[in-house]
Amino acid sequence: MTLSRMGSADQLFLGSDYSAQQGIVTYDTTICYFDDNDYMVYSSVNFGSSGSIKGFLINYAKSTDNGSLEIREGSGVNGQLIAKISPASTSSWHTYRTAYVGLLTEISGVHNITFVGKDVSGLMNLAWFELSDFTDRIDVEHARIPATEYSDQSGTRIGSSGNVGYFDNNDFVTYAQVNFGEVGTSDGIRFHYSKNNLGGRMEVRKGGPTGTLLATFPPTSTNDWQMYRDTYIGLDDISGVHDITFVAKDSSGVLNFMWFEPTKRSADLNPFVLATEFSDQSGLRSTYDKLGYFDDGDYATYSNLNFGPSFATKAIVVSYAKANTGGTVEIRIDGPQGDVIATFAPHHTGGWDTFVTAHIPIDLVEGVHDITFVGRDVQGVWDPRWFELSSQLLFTLETDYKVDDNDGKDIQCTYDAVKNAYTDQVYNRYYSNSGTSAENKFIAHLGVSSKDEAMDYVKNNLCGAAQHAMEGM
């Protein structure tokens, strides 16, 4: 059957719309038994004006591995190669997925084209294909791209839930025509993945599997192949429309993933970040909504966080759990060897599933930076759940309630003790060169106008409120 579609650049052909074939079997409108060197010719395919067609959408099913599909110009197996795909298994001959296959060379006008099976028996069942300008990707910044809508792959399989898995060493999957927008509109990729083992990493490359390396991401275990987590992979200086390839390295079963999307994390001042949304890590595992196994020397890095202008961000607020004692967390900028902007000693919270919130003052930082949390000194330093950059400037005073008490009042929480905590945590960090004394800055921080008012405020509003809260526990 010959079907001429000369009036439209975007065209859909059923598998059975061929004008000639060799070796295949047609069931209804679907091509089956498509084996090595079998082919179908489709006549009068209109590619429109130069550059208007970017590739093919190919709807297929497959229950085997290996093999490739060549798409050639002309009515035969020796014409110019214009596209190629190695289709992944879709888990069943009845489970159909749509691949986005980019053109290898620009083509315009009306041509016959030939689909040629290579290298395997049972290459695929072909339901339909469509010429496409990929506007659903090219015209949309930060489009979410399902893992199944690849343009080429090696070694992977599509799961029944729509994930791409079986990522072993050097396996890859490529996605055509991903739009990162104009300069400055993207700084990374949000990536939705699962993993039930340890080891391995993913390379993100521009172009094909040997293209320019943009980033390397080491996934953690998420405790189950069906337990998916978002992560954020920071990319530098990327804009425009590109093919993107994810390449597995170093182990078998590196990860499964469901989708990815370009994004710009640094657009948000004082962002809220889940602990599992790291861009680099060493030694950690994702446990539901937190990071665990945070031992001495382990770290997690989070890319492209916006601190804003100087003094806009004054602290980092963290939610964490801890069921032991000891250990510290270094907070560094620009990697695990970067400058330390704060040190935090997490305390026992009552259990690994009992979370508390801490407010950690930091040194002055401005602009966009990576943040790294580095564990020190013990095993099980903490389990962080989330953090956010904060414009609030707080300080803490920890005492042993009702130790050496006086008429039921904790004598450790005094004006001098609170002022000294403020001086150590705030004044010495930010205001030591301001020309104003620590006490005057402390009085201003409390929002009062004299030392007497400050002493009353500390006694009644700070120490008194803290004691009342403890008595109500």
Backbone torsions as a table, in degrees:
resi	resn	phi	psi	omega
1	MET	NA	132.7	177.7
2	THR	-108.4	131.2	-179.1
3	LEU	-126.0	114.4	-178.9
4	SER	-96.0	127.5	177.9
5	ARG	-128.3	74.6	-173.4
6	MET	-90.6	-7.3	-172.9
7	GLY	-96.9	-2.6	-172.9
8	SER	-140.4	141.9	177.1
9	ALA	-78.5	-38.5	177.0
10	ASP	-90.4	116.6	-173.2
11	GLN	-134.0	142.5	175.8
12	LEU	-112.3	128.3	176.0
13	PHE	-115.6	129.4	168.2
14	LEU	-70.0	154.3	178.8
15	GLY	-55.1	-34.7	-176.5
16	SER	-81.7	1.9	-177.3
17	ASP	-82.9	25.0	-179.1
18	TYR	-76.3	158.5	173.5
19	SER	-103.0	-17.7	175.5
20	ALA	-156.6	156.6	-179.6
21	GLN	-158.1	164.2	172.3
22	GLN	-142.3	122.3	167.7
23	GLY	90.6	-12.7	-172.5
24	ILE	-91.7	166.5	174.2
25	VAL	-123.7	137.6	179.9
26	THR	-106.2	125.1	171.7
27	TYR	-112.1	113.7	-174.2
28	ASP	57.3	-111.9	179.4
29	THR	-112.1	9.4	-175.3
30	THR	-104.6	139.4	177.1
31	ILE	-86.9	128.4	178.6
32	CYS	-129.2	171.9	179.9
33	TYR	53.0	48.4	-178.0
34	PHE	-93.8	101.6	-170.2
35	ASP	-112.8	-177.5	-179.1
36	ASP	-55.6	125.7	179.0
37	ASN	71.0	2.3	167.4
38	ASP	-68.8	154.9	-179.3
39	TYR	-153.4	161.2	171.0
40	MET	-134.0	138.6	176.6
41	VAL	-105.7	131.6	176.0
42	TYR	-116.0	125.8	-170.4
43	SER	-94.8	151.7	170.8
44	SER	52.7	53.0	178.4
45	VAL	-88.5	123.6	-172.8
46	ASN	-96.5	110.5	178.4
47	PHE	-89.3	0.2	175.8
48	GLY	68.9	-157.2	-178.7
49	SER	-74.2	165.0	-176.5
50	SER	-57.2	127.0	176.9
51	GLY	82.3	-2.2	-176.7
52	SER	-76.6	-29.5	177.4
53	ILE	-102.3	128.5	-179.0
54	LYS	-100.9	-19.7	-178.3
55	GLY	170.4	-159.2	-176.1
56	PHE	-121.5	142.9	161.7
57	LEU	-97.6	124.6	-175.7
58	ILE	-122.7	117.7	-178.7
59	ASN	-99.5	117.1	-171.1
60	TYR	-146.1	165.3	171.3
61	ALA	-131.1	152.7	-176.2
62	LYS	-162.0	136.2	179.5
63	SER	-119.7	13.1	178.6
64	THR	-126.5	172.7	175.2
65	ASP	-104.9	165.5	170.1
66	ASN	77.0	175.5	-177.8
67	GLY	90.6	163.3	178.5
68	SER	-145.2	157.3	176.4
69	LEU	-113.8	123.1	172.8
70	GLU	-100.8	138.1	172.9
71	ILE	-116.1	120.1	-173.3
72	ARG	-121.8	146.7	175.7
73	GLU	-75.5	137.2	178.1
74	GLY	100.9	179.6	-174.6
75	SER	-102.8	64.1	179.6
76	GLY	175.3	173.4	-172.4
77	VAL	-86.0	-0.9	-175.7
78	ASN	-113.9	9.3	179.7
79	GLY	-71.6	175.5	-178.8
80	GLN	-62.0	132.2	178.4
81	LEU	-75.1	120.2	-178.6
82	ILE	-112.2	-15.4	176.9
83	ALA	-162.4	155.9	180.0
84	LYS	-154.6	143.5	176.1
85	ILE	-145.6	143.3	169.6
86	SER	-103.1	98.2	-172.8
87	PRO	-69.2	136.9	176.3
88	ALA	-84.2	154.2	172.6
89	SER	-59.7	136.8	175.9
90	THR	-100.8	10.2	177.2
91	SER	86.5	-15.8	-177.4
92	SER	-162.6	150.5	174.4
93	TRP	-70.8	-8.2	179.8
94	HIS	-111.6	4.0	178.2
95	THR	-104.2	113.1	-173.7
96	TYR	-102.1	138.1	176.0
97	ARG	-130.9	158.4	-178.6
98	THR	-113.6	121.0	177.1
99	ALA	-97.2	147.7	175.8
100	TYR	-104.6	103.3	-172.3
101	VAL	-105.0	113.3	-178.1
102	GLY	-76.2	151.3	175.6
103	LEU	-70.9	142.7	175.3
104	LEU	-85.2	-21.5	-180.0
105	THR	-147.7	149.0	-179.5
106	GLU	-70.9	138.9	-179.6
107	ILE	-142.6	141.0	179.9
108	SER	-137.9	166.6	178.9
109	GLY	80.7	-167.4	-175.0
110	VAL	-102.3	128.3	-177.7
111	HIS	-141.9	153.1	160.5
112	ASN	-79.5	146.6	175.8
113	ILE	-133.2	154.3	-177.4
114	THR	-126.6	128.8	173.3
115	PHE	-93.7	125.4	-176.3
116	VAL	-122.3	127.0	174.9
117	GLY	-82.2	143.9	-177.6
118	LYS	-138.8	138.4	158.9
119	ASP	81.4	-2.3	-175.6
120	VAL	-159.2	154.6	168.1
121	SER	-88.7	140.7	-177.2
122	GLY	72.0	54.2	-178.0
123	LEU	-63.9	-49.8	-178.2
124	MET	-171.8	161.9	160.3
125	ASN	-96.8	126.2	-177.6
126	LEU	-104.9	114.1	178.4
127	ALA	-84.8	-47.7	179.6
128	TRP	-164.7	164.1	169.5
129	PHE	-140.7	158.8	-176.4
130	GLU	-143.1	135.1	169.3
131	LEU	-73.5	139.8	-173.6
132	SER	-142.4	146.1	171.5
133	ASP	-91.5	3.0	178.2
134	PHE	56.6	31.2	-178.9
135	THR	-63.8	-25.6	178.7
136	ASP	-66.6	-14.8	173.4
137	ARG	-108.3	-49.8	-172.1
138	ILE	-65.5	-37.2	-176.4
139	ASP	-88.4	1.4	-176.7
140	VAL	-122.4	114.8	173.0
141	GLU	-73.9	140.7	175.4
142	HIS	61.0	37.0	177.0
143	ALA	-70.1	138.9	174.6
144	ARG	-80.7	125.1	-174.3
145	ILE	-112.4	115.4	177.3
146	PRO	-60.7	144.2	-178.2
147	ALA	-58.8	-30.6	-176.4
148	THR	-71.9	-16.4	-173.6
149	GLU	-92.8	51.6	-179.3
150	TYR	-82.0	170.2	174.7
151	SER	-111.4	-20.9	173.3
152	ASP	-162.5	160.6	-179.1
153	GLN	-161.0	167.6	172.1
154	SER	-147.0	121.3	171.2
155	GLY	87.2	-6.4	-175.3
156	THR	-95.8	171.7	174.2
157	ARG	-137.8	151.9	175.3
158	ILE	-95.0	124.9	179.9
159	GLY	-81.0	166.5	-178.0
160	SER	-65.0	-22.8	180.0
161	SER	-88.2	-1.1	179.2
162	GLY	96.1	11.7	175.9
163	ASN	-91.0	161.8	169.7
164	VAL	-108.8	127.4	-175.7
165	GLY	-138.3	-163.0	-175.8
166	TYR	58.9	40.3	178.3
167	PHE	-81.2	101.5	176.9
168	ASP	-107.3	177.2	-175.7
169	ASN	-52.4	124.3	178.4
170	ASN	75.4	-1.3	170.4
171	ASP	-66.7	151.2	-178.1
172	PHE	-149.5	164.4	173.1
173	VAL	-144.5	133.2	-175.2
174	THR	-115.2	141.3	178.9
175	TYR	-122.1	127.2	-175.0
176	ALA	-86.1	144.5	166.2
177	GLN	57.1	56.7	176.8
178	VAL	-90.7	126.5	-173.9
179	ASN	-96.3	114.4	176.7
180	PHE	-96.2	0.7	176.4
181	GLY	79.0	-172.5	179.6
182	GLU	-70.2	168.6	-179.9
183	VAL	-55.0	128.2	177.2
184	GLY	90.9	-1.3	-177.7
185	THR	-96.1	-8.9	176.4
186	SER	-137.1	141.1	174.5
187	ASP	-134.4	11.3	179.4
188	GLY	177.8	-173.4	179.3
189	ILE	-128.7	129.5	169.7
190	ARG	-88.6	132.2	-166.6
191	PHE	-134.0	125.7	-173.1
192	HIS	-107.3	109.2	-169.5
193	TYR	-138.8	166.5	172.0
194	SER	-136.4	161.7	-177.7
195	LYS	-165.8	137.7	-179.1
196	ASN	-126.3	28.5	175.6
197	ASN	-149.2	-172.8	179.4
198	LEU	-117.9	155.8	173.9
199	GLY	98.8	164.0	177.7
200	GLY	90.0	164.8	177.7
201	ARG	-150.7	162.9	177.1
202	MET	-118.3	131.1	170.6
203	GLU	-93.6	140.7	172.4
204	VAL	-109.4	121.2	-175.8
205	ARG	-125.6	145.1	174.0
206	LYS	-87.0	126.3	-173.6
207	GLY	92.8	-139.8	-177.7
208	GLY	-88.5	-168.1	-174.6
209	PRO	-66.8	-12.6	174.7
210	THR	-114.9	15.4	-179.4
211	GLY	-73.9	-173.5	-176.8
212	THR	-60.8	127.2	178.9
213	LEU	-74.5	121.8	179.6
214	LEU	-98.2	-35.3	-176.5
215	ALA	-166.5	159.6	172.2
216	THR	-126.5	132.9	-175.6
217	PHE	-126.0	121.4	176.4
218	PRO	-97.8	103.3	-177.3
219	PRO	-70.5	151.8	171.8
220	THR	-98.4	165.0	170.0
221	SER	-65.2	136.1	173.4
222	THR	-103.4	8.7	176.0
223	ASN	81.0	-8.2	180.0
224	ASP	-165.3	144.0	178.1
225	TRP	-67.9	-16.2	177.4
226	GLN	-102.1	5.1	179.7
227	MET	-100.1	102.1	-173.7
228	TYR	-96.7	143.9	178.5
229	ARG	-134.1	147.8	171.9
230	ASP	-84.6	142.4	167.1
231	THR	-133.4	167.9	-179.0
232	TYR	-124.5	124.4	-179.3
233	ILE	-109.6	111.7	-178.5
234	GLY	-71.8	137.3	176.7
235	LEU	-126.1	143.6	180.0
236	ASP	-103.2	135.8	167.5
237	ASP	52.9	54.7	176.4
238	ILE	-121.0	135.0	177.5
239	SER	-154.8	167.2	178.9
240	GLY	82.4	-168.1	-176.3
241	VAL	-105.4	126.8	-177.0
242	HIS	-143.1	154.3	162.3
243	ASP	-75.6	142.3	-179.5
244	ILE	-126.3	134.7	-178.8
245	THR	-124.7	134.3	173.1
246	PHE	-104.8	123.8	-176.8
247	VAL	-118.7	126.7	177.7
248	ALA	-81.5	144.8	-178.5
249	LYS	-139.3	144.7	160.9
250	ASP	84.6	-16.5	-178.7
251	SER	-156.6	175.0	172.2
252	SER	-92.5	150.9	178.4
253	GLY	61.0	51.1	-176.0
254	VAL	-64.3	-44.0	176.8
255	LEU	-173.6	167.7	160.8
256	ASN	-110.3	147.7	172.4
257	PHE	-141.4	156.3	-170.9
258	MET	-109.0	-36.5	179.8
259	TRP	-165.5	166.9	170.4
260	PHE	-145.9	162.1	176.6
261	GLU	-154.4	139.0	170.1
262	PRO	-62.6	150.1	-177.7
263	THR	-155.3	171.4	173.5
264	LYS	-133.1	95.3	179.8
265	ARG	-68.8	-36.9	-173.3
266	SER	-70.5	-3.5	176.8
267	ALA	-68.6	-22.5	-175.2
268	ASP	-97.5	124.1	172.0
269	LEU	-80.2	137.0	-177.8
270	ASN	55.3	59.0	-175.3
271	PRO	-72.7	155.6	171.2
272	PHE	-98.5	126.0	-172.0
273	VAL	-130.7	126.7	172.4
274	LEU	-71.0	143.7	-178.4
275	ALA	-60.9	-28.6	-178.5
276	THR	-76.8	-6.6	-176.6
277	GLU	-93.3	42.8	179.9
278	PHE	-77.4	162.6	172.9
279	SER	-108.2	-15.7	175.4
280	ASP	-153.7	152.3	-179.9
281	GLN	-161.0	163.4	173.9
282	SER	-144.5	122.5	171.9
283	GLY	86.3	3.2	-170.2
284	LEU	-105.4	166.7	173.1
285	ARG	-136.5	145.1	172.8
286	SER	-86.2	126.8	178.2
287	THR	-122.1	100.1	-174.5
288	TYR	56.2	-109.4	-174.6
289	ASP	-107.4	22.2	-178.5
290	LYS	-139.6	169.7	171.0
291	LEU	-101.7	134.9	179.6
292	GLY	-124.2	179.5	179.3
293	TYR	59.9	42.1	-178.5
294	PHE	-88.7	96.6	-174.8
295	ASP	-109.9	179.9	-179.4
296	ASP	-56.0	123.4	179.4
297	GLY	88.4	-13.5	176.2
298	ASP	-72.1	155.0	-178.5
299	TYR	-153.3	161.8	171.8
300	ALA	-136.1	131.6	-179.4
301	THR	-114.0	139.1	-179.5
302	TYR	-123.5	124.4	-169.7
303	SER	-91.5	150.1	165.8
304	ASN	57.2	56.2	176.3
305	LEU	-99.5	134.5	-172.8
306	ASN	-95.4	110.5	177.2
307	PHE	-85.5	-11.1	-178.4
308	GLY	73.8	-166.8	177.7
309	PRO	-67.4	167.5	-177.4
310	SER	-54.5	131.8	178.2
311	PHE	75.1	3.8	174.7
312	ALA	-70.9	-36.7	176.8
313	THR	-107.6	120.8	-174.1
314	LYS	-112.6	-13.6	-175.2
315	ALA	-159.4	166.9	170.2
316	ILE	-120.0	126.1	176.5
317	VAL	-97.2	128.6	-177.3
318	VAL	-125.6	145.1	170.5
319	SER	-110.3	126.1	-174.8
320	TYR	-150.3	164.4	174.6
321	ALA	-128.3	155.4	179.7
322	LYS	-161.4	132.1	-178.4
323	ALA	-115.3	16.2	176.1
324	ASN	-140.2	-169.5	179.2
325	THR	-123.7	160.7	175.9
326	GLY	93.5	165.0	177.5
327	GLY	93.3	154.2	176.6
328	THR	-134.0	162.5	175.6
329	VAL	-120.3	123.3	171.2
330	GLU	-90.1	134.9	173.9
331	ILE	-108.5	117.6	-175.1
332	ARG	-120.8	154.7	173.2
333	ILE	-105.7	144.6	174.0
334	ASP	64.3	43.6	170.2
335	GLY	110.0	165.4	-175.5
336	PRO	-66.3	-12.8	175.5
337	GLN	-107.0	7.4	-176.5
338	GLY	-76.0	-178.1	-178.2
339	ASP	-65.5	138.2	175.7
340	VAL	-78.7	123.5	178.0
341	ILE	-107.5	-9.2	175.5
342	ALA	-169.4	154.4	172.1
343	THR	-129.0	135.9	-173.4
344	PHE	-132.5	134.3	177.2
345	ALA	-107.6	96.9	-179.8
346	PRO	-67.5	143.8	-179.2
347	HIS	-107.8	166.7	176.9
348	HIS	-58.9	125.8	-177.7
349	THR	-102.9	-5.6	-177.9
350	GLY	110.4	-8.0	178.3
351	GLY	160.2	162.3	-178.9
352	TRP	-70.5	-10.6	175.9
353	ASP	-113.6	12.0	176.8
354	THR	-106.5	110.9	-171.8
355	PHE	-103.3	141.8	173.4
356	VAL	-127.1	165.3	179.4
357	THR	-113.4	132.4	178.1
358	ALA	-122.4	147.0	-179.7
359	HIS	-113.0	114.4	-171.3
360	ILE	-112.8	110.0	175.0
361	PRO	-62.9	143.8	-179.9
362	ILE	-125.3	161.0	172.7
363	ASP	-65.5	163.9	-179.2
364	LEU	-66.1	126.4	177.9
365	VAL	-136.0	140.0	175.9
366	GLU	-133.5	154.9	178.4
367	GLY	84.9	-164.3	-176.2
368	VAL	-100.3	126.9	-178.7
369	HIS	-143.3	160.3	164.7
370	ASP	-81.4	149.3	173.2
371	ILE	-118.0	136.7	175.8
372	THR	-125.5	129.5	171.8
373	PHE	-98.9	122.5	-177.2
374	VAL	-117.5	124.6	176.6
375	GLY	-78.6	144.4	-179.4
376	ARG	-137.1	143.6	159.8
377	ASP	87.6	-29.8	-176.2
378	VAL	-142.3	170.4	166.6
379	GLN	-87.3	143.1	-178.1
380	GLY	69.9	54.7	-178.6
381	VAL	-64.7	-46.1	178.7
382	TRP	-172.9	167.8	169.2
383	ASP	-120.4	98.4	178.8
384	PRO	-77.0	145.3	178.5
385	ARG	-110.6	-41.5	175.6
386	TRP	-159.6	166.6	171.4
387	PHE	-149.8	162.8	174.1
388	GLU	-149.3	148.0	173.0
389	LEU	-77.4	140.9	-172.3
390	SER	-130.1	143.3	175.1
391	SER	-88.9	-5.8	-179.8
392	GLN	-79.9	145.5	178.9
393	LEU	-114.6	101.8	-178.5
394	LEU	-118.9	161.9	172.1
395	PHE	-141.1	162.0	-174.1
396	THR	-127.4	151.0	172.7
397	LEU	-132.6	118.9	179.4
398	GLU	-106.6	129.7	177.7
399	THR	-133.2	164.4	172.5
400	ASP	-89.6	109.5	-172.5
401	TYR	-59.4	131.1	175.3
402	LYS	60.3	30.7	169.8
403	VAL	-90.9	127.6	-177.1
404	ASP	53.7	53.0	-172.5
405	ASP	-81.6	164.4	-179.3
406	ASN	-131.2	105.9	-177.9
407	ASP	55.7	38.5	177.5
408	GLY	79.5	5.1	-179.7
409	LYS	-106.6	138.1	179.9
410	ASP	-75.3	108.0	-175.1
411	ILE	-77.4	-4.4	177.1
412	GLN	-77.3	-24.6	179.3
413	CYS	-92.7	90.4	-177.6
414	THR	-121.8	170.7	177.6
415	TYR	-57.4	-47.6	-177.8
416	ASP	-65.1	-39.5	-179.9
417	ALA	-64.3	-42.8	179.5
418	VAL	-67.9	-43.3	179.0
419	LYS	-61.9	-40.2	179.3
420	ASN	-65.4	-37.0	176.4
421	ALA	-64.2	-42.3	176.7
422	TYR	-61.2	-44.6	-178.4
423	THR	-60.9	-44.7	-177.2
424	ASP	-69.7	-43.3	-172.0
425	GLN	-89.4	-26.7	-174.1
426	VAL	-117.8	-60.5	-172.6
427	TYR	-59.7	-49.3	-177.9
428	ASN	-65.8	-23.4	-178.7
429	ARG	-83.6	-39.5	-170.0
430	TYR	-115.8	-31.6	-165.7
431	TYR	-119.6	8.5	-173.2
432	SER	-62.9	-23.5	179.1
433	ASN	-105.1	18.0	-174.2
434	SER	-81.4	-16.1	-175.7
435	GLY	83.9	1.1	178.3
436	THR	-111.8	140.0	-177.5
437	SER	-67.8	158.8	179.0
438	ALA	-61.5	-39.7	-177.8
439	GLU	-66.3	-41.7	179.2
440	ASN	-65.5	-39.6	175.7
441	LYS	-64.2	-38.7	179.0
442	PHE	-63.3	-45.2	178.9
443	ILE	-60.6	-43.1	178.7
444	ALA	-65.5	-37.9	179.0
445	HIS	-60.1	-37.2	179.9
446	LEU	-76.5	-12.0	178.5
447	GLY	79.4	25.1	178.1
448	VAL	-118.5	175.5	-171.2
449	SER	-113.9	-4.6	-179.1
450	SER	-148.5	165.9	179.3
451	LYS	-65.5	-40.6	179.3
452	ASP	-59.2	-44.0	178.1
453	GLU	-65.2	-36.9	178.7
454	ALA	-64.8	-41.4	179.3
455	MET	-63.3	-41.8	177.4
456	ASP	-64.4	-41.1	-179.0
457	TYR	-63.3	-43.9	179.5
458	VAL	-62.5	-45.7	-176.6
459	LYS	-64.5	-47.7	-170.7
460	ASN	-91.6	-37.6	-172.8
461	ASN	-96.1	-32.0	-178.8
462	LEU	-97.4	-66.4	-177.2
463	CYS	-66.1	-42.9	179.8
464	GLY	-63.3	-42.2	179.5
465	ALA	-66.5	-38.6	179.2
466	ALA	-64.9	-42.2	179.4
467	GLN	-66.0	-41.2	178.5
468	HIS	-60.6	-39.6	178.3
469	ALA	-63.5	-40.9	179.2
470	MET	-65.5	-39.3	-179.7
471	GLU	-65.7	-26.0	179.9
472	GLY	-85.4	-2.4	-178.9
473	MET	-82.7	NA	NA
